[in-house]
Amino acid sequence: MRASATPAATRRAGRGIVLSGVLILLLSALLTSLALGTATESPGALIDVLTGRAPSFETLLVQTLRGPRTLLGLLAGMGLGASGALMQSLTRSPLADPGLLGVNAGAAALMVAGIALFGLSSIEWRLILAFVGAMGAMLLVLGMSGSSSGRSSAPISLLLAGVALTAALGGLTTIVMLSDPEIFDEMRQWSAGSLVTIGYDVPLAILGPTVLGIGLASYAGPTLNALALGPENAVGLGVEIVKVRILILLSIALLCGAATAAVGPIAFIGLMVPHFVRMLVGPDERRVLILSTLSAPSLLLLSDVTGRLILRPAELQVGIVVALLGAPVLIGLARGRLNR
């Protein structure tokens, strides 16, 4: 009995270590985002700010700029990480990512069109338009690749469909932005992917959709392992596959729409994080979903801090930093799939 229990105890201990490491990394990323930038706060000064004992300028800096920026990175990162894990589970493709499969591009295109044609520039309208655009683009890509019929598409065909749609929608978005100098000036920083925000209006606006999207993902989570076995096997295991797919699609659209409306079309987060989490914890899709949700904000926030520091006092948008990190990962994954 003792010998048979040892491997299980070892696995539990290993999972606990991974979870603890992820939480420590997340806390470190949050504190780093609050402390580092054009003006660097020492650990002692940061503690003074958080406890209300700092000078007014430092308190204003954290409360007005870095605090909202850090909260925005936390929420957007959770949304991108969870949606990437869900999309990889739904499509059974390790190359699936909201940024690569046109979901972010669909959200961005409809949002920019709504601003240009109807002046719907408030964050509430941006969220609605981004949700509809994300859902429409996702369904279109799945239909183009054959995944909507229930059969498993080849990962490369899914990727090609997503890249084609991303390019087309990205071109249309650029045309709309360039046609109006005011819209271009308003959206140029957003279009590259940025966490820059003043005040808590934007983070609080996406809090509801992000929490709802993660809630739907959690509800669907227990069925993800069965879904990964294929539609026929999932049905045989008692999974209501249509219901689960609808929940996952709604969750992805909510999470990607909220993140895109707030920080712009950031790619590769949903690709890299679930992939590396899967290397740590194996193919259990429930754990991949949980750890991806907790890990992705760390990557997003640390990339944002890197963008603040390397061109100081100017900044490099976080979307560019993430793309520089993600492109080699995508190339490696694609080559690995082609060589099998």
Protein Blocks (a to p, Z undefined) as FASTA:
>chain_A
ZZmmmmmmmmmmmmmmmmmmmmmmmmmmmmmmmmgcjbdcdfklmmmmmnopacfklmmm
mmmmmmmmmmmmmmmmmmmmmmmmmmmmmnopakbcfklnommmmmmmmmmmmmmmnopa
bfklmmmmmmmmmmmmmmmmmmmnopmnopacdfklmmmmmmmmmmmmmmmmmmmmmmpm
klmmmmmmmmnopabdedjklmmmmmmmmmmmmmmmmmmmmmmmmmmnojklmmmnopaf
klmmmmmmmmmmmmmmmmmmmnopaehklmmmmmmmmmmnojalklmmmmmmmmmmmmmm
mmmmmmmmmmocbdcdfklmmmmmmmmmmmmmmmmmmmZZ
